[in-house]
Amino acid sequence: MLIISKYSSLYFGKEETWQSPFDMKHFFCPRFAVGDELRIQFSSRLGFSLQAKVIDEDGVDTDVSVELLKTINEFNMCEAVFTASAEGRYTFYLYNNTGNSFSSKFQVLPLEKLKDNTVLLTYTHRRDEYDTIFKNPNGTNKMFNFRVDGGLYPGDRVLNLDNETFRDQRFDLHEISAEAYETSVLTVGLSTGVPVWVGNRVNHIFNLSDIMIDSVPCVRSEKSTPELNRISNCYPLYVFKLEVEMGDKEQFNLIYLLSTFDFTFNETFF
């Protein structure tokens, strides 16, 4: 038995799990940028040893080390970590010496081709949970990455208010306290959409305690869940929208500002 963590960078399910026989056939390949670190965690029964490798489109294979993290009951919890270092199409394999294998395809592109139409979700958790090891032996956190098509659009922002008021004997309204905050919408899937497993993975990712969208910390807004938007009938890809909160502090890098400010004063100014 093999169980893949839902927080892994890659998906190992079969196409039949996210598109029906009567759907228009569509191939979906997750995209990553050169330099993105991919982390795959999995659990297997004792005695079921797995190795990993990555094969590029030219058939050149590269071994990926598999590390044993922990043994719990009858399962070994392991992970394979590697960095997407060159542009191209790849297949990641988990396999054993009996010929059984599990694979996942992905594509790697330069960041310049992805920065305007994808966002990188980076995430970890305050403790080991959800059948996943988030803590290193030294107490630091393991960081997971998952890149999704889509982004955060300013026009989807909503300005909110949480306040408390009362009316006096003259029925005049007074405000006791008020906190303004802003919610944004993470849109996953461009005009062509993404499979339902991507929306499911994003929903699981936002269970965690520490999440960043392109290095900006964020959280799920209240009990928001990814809203599925259908693109067309019998089309197996969708657009998902999730409300998130990222804070709206107006903070800047002071050193950068000072370095760009012109300190040449005109003496007639004084």
Solvent accessible surface area in square Angstrom, and as a share of the most:
residue,aa,sasa,rsa
1,M,123,0.55
2,L,34,0.17
3,I,79,0.40
4,I,41,0.21
5,S,6,0.04
6,K,93,0.39
7,Y,3,0.01
8,S,0,0.00
9,S,0,0.00
10,L,0,0.00
11,Y,46,0.18
12,F,34,0.14
13,G,36,0.35
14,K,151,0.64
15,E,78,0.35
16,E,133,0.60
17,T,94,0.55
18,W,22,0.08
19,Q,14,0.06
20,S,37,0.24
21,P,123,0.77
22,F,152,0.63
23,D,21,0.11
24,M,99,0.44
25,K,147,0.62
26,H,62,0.28
27,F,112,0.47
28,F,38,0.16
29,C,19,0.11
30,P,14,0.09
31,R,55,0.20
32,F,0,0.00
33,A,2,0.01
34,V,61,0.35
35,G,51,0.49
36,D,13,0.07
37,E,61,0.27
38,L,0,0.00
39,R,25,0.09
40,I,0,0.00
41,Q,4,0.02
42,F,5,0.02
43,S,13,0.08
44,S,3,0.02
45,R,95,0.35
46,L,94,0.47
47,G,83,0.80
48,F,51,0.21
49,S,87,0.56
50,L,14,0.07
51,Q,104,0.46
52,A,3,0.02
53,K,49,0.21
54,V,14,0.08
55,I,41,0.21
56,D,39,0.20
57,E,116,0.52
58,D,123,0.64
59,G,49,0.47
60,V,94,0.54
61,D,76,0.39
62,T,85,0.49
63,D,112,0.58
64,V,14,0.08
65,S,94,0.61
66,V,46,0.27
67,E,101,0.45
68,L,101,0.50
69,L,40,0.20
70,K,86,0.36
71,T,71,0.41
72,I,77,0.39
73,N,136,0.70
74,E,103,0.46
75,F,43,0.18
76,N,31,0.16
77,M,16,0.07
78,C,15,0.09
79,E,7,0.03
80,A,1,0.00
81,V,49,0.28
82,F,30,0.13
83,T,70,0.41
84,A,6,0.04
85,S,89,0.57
86,A,51,0.40
87,E,91,0.41
88,G,10,0.10
89,R,114,0.41
90,Y,39,0.15
91,T,17,0.10
92,F,0,0.00
93,Y,60,0.23
94,L,0,0.00
95,Y,53,0.20
96,N,12,0.06
97,N,149,0.77
98,T,102,0.59
99,G,64,0.62
100,N,81,0.42
101,S,59,0.38
102,F,76,0.32
103,S,52,0.34
104,S,7,0.05
105,K,108,0.46
106,F,2,0.01
107,Q,34,0.15
108,V,0,0.00
109,L,23,0.12
110,P,34,0.22
111,L,84,0.42
112,E,122,0.55
113,K,117,0.50
114,L,0,0.00
115,K,124,0.52
116,D,131,0.68
117,N,47,0.24
118,T,4,0.02
119,V,11,0.07
120,L,33,0.16
121,L,0,0.00
122,T,20,0.12
123,Y,0,0.00
124,T,7,0.04
125,H,2,0.01
126,R,139,0.51
127,R,117,0.43
128,D,54,0.28
129,E,54,0.24
130,Y,91,0.35
131,D,111,0.58
132,T,3,0.02
133,I,9,0.04
134,F,0,0.00
135,K,66,0.28
136,N,40,0.21
137,P,144,0.91
138,N,119,0.61
139,G,46,0.44
140,T,72,0.42
141,N,45,0.23
142,K,12,0.05
143,M,70,0.31
144,F,0,0.00
145,N,16,0.08
146,F,3,0.01
147,R,18,0.07
148,V,5,0.03
149,D,23,0.12
150,G,4,0.04
151,G,6,0.06
152,L,55,0.27
153,Y,94,0.36
154,P,97,0.61
155,G,78,0.75
156,D,47,0.25
157,R,129,0.47
158,V,73,0.42
159,L,148,0.74
160,N,41,0.21
161,L,99,0.49
162,D,98,0.51
163,N,64,0.33
164,E,99,0.44
165,T,59,0.34
166,F,100,0.42
167,R,116,0.42
168,D,48,0.25
169,Q,192,0.86
170,R,204,0.75
171,F,143,0.60
172,D,72,0.37
173,L,100,0.50
174,H,76,0.34
175,E,101,0.45
176,I,103,0.52
177,S,61,0.39
178,A,45,0.35
179,E,124,0.55
180,A,82,0.64
181,Y,76,0.29
182,E,35,0.16
183,T,6,0.04
184,S,11,0.07
185,V,21,0.12
186,L,0,0.00
187,T,10,0.06
188,V,1,0.01
189,G,2,0.02
190,L,60,0.30
191,S,100,0.64
192,T,82,0.48
193,G,3,0.03
194,V,1,0.01
195,P,0,0.00
196,V,60,0.34
197,W,19,0.07
198,V,3,0.02
199,G,3,0.03
200,N,65,0.33
201,R,18,0.07
202,V,2,0.01
203,N,48,0.25
204,H,48,0.22
205,I,0,0.00
206,F,8,0.03
207,N,65,0.33
208,L,11,0.06
209,S,38,0.25
210,D,73,0.38
211,I,7,0.03
212,M,59,0.27
213,I,3,0.01
214,D,75,0.39
215,S,88,0.57
216,V,67,0.38
217,P,92,0.58
218,C,7,0.04
219,V,81,0.47
220,R,44,0.16
221,S,6,0.04
222,E,144,0.64
223,K,189,0.80
224,S,22,0.14
225,T,84,0.49
226,P,25,0.16
227,E,105,0.47
228,L,78,0.39
229,N,49,0.25
230,R,145,0.53
231,I,70,0.36
232,S,51,0.33
233,N,120,0.61
234,C,63,0.38
235,Y,30,0.11
236,P,0,0.00
237,L,1,0.01
238,Y,30,0.11
239,V,24,0.14
240,F,10,0.04
241,K,72,0.30
242,L,1,0.01
243,E,77,0.35
244,V,0,0.00
245,E,40,0.18
246,M,47,0.21
247,G,61,0.59
248,D,87,0.45
249,K,169,0.72
250,E,156,0.70
251,Q,141,0.63
252,F,153,0.64
253,N,98,0.51
254,L,118,0.58
255,I,138,0.70
256,Y,137,0.52
257,L,81,0.40
258,L,92,0.46
259,S,86,0.56
260,T,84,0.49
261,F,126,0.53
262,D,105,0.54
263,F,113,0.47
264,T,116,0.67
265,F,132,0.55
266,N,97,0.50
267,E,149,0.67
268,T,112,0.65
269,F,162,0.68
270,F,180,0.75
